């Protein structure tokens, strides 16, 4: 065998080692992964609330309703958009409103609703045209 043709068996050996390592690592399960799954972090308190988010005239609009669709107007609602904005959203009419200062684009936001000791957290995305 010439030196220039040795790369094929060398590549085959490296591929076999990679496959063997993948199989060994894939069959090992860590104790944390085999434990019962934890509750999703998005819901900190079980409620029947529904949160709808949208954008109107550059403002973030959040509508909070109960399980039958009636608006909830006595909650404390706040938002957080990493690196963009955070703060309380005041009630205006039947919706909570807050300004997204960055304007156009896609924004990942966290909405926190608190009412009567209950807390609900929802992660959402909005697109500002």
Steps between C-alpha positions, in 0.01 A plus 500: 500500500627841416493787737234682298256206526523467881247778559206272409562240775589780744170676429311169541665440840416854619140457382470168686635657820253787467205262450606285797534805727158629392336165574663477843405857595147465365428193713607668824220684677576747773297473823356847442377405154336180623313674783139603458473818294449820698208731446557740214657822626260717301210431737575587860143468621221297346238744377230503239622826358566557132745760375491641148773731378512725199633830372301813423662830396837385635356409841497153650138407572425226754149370559446280806179298519362232729397153385165618360654794315412786736774767519697520823553867580625484859829319448856628519658441158866553417717422200863438430674494164869415555723790406204708383252595769333397822238643729139503607222513246216735600140407425354706216143405419485120500870444421836559663733711284871574496741655251762294318773763453696317232230526238499259208609139524445173682491517881501215756315612810407367842161595641439466876143524633436515874160511664382402846820312586496304173776546245511400135800538269475471123778518244392648169628655179370799312586646163488876459448593135 
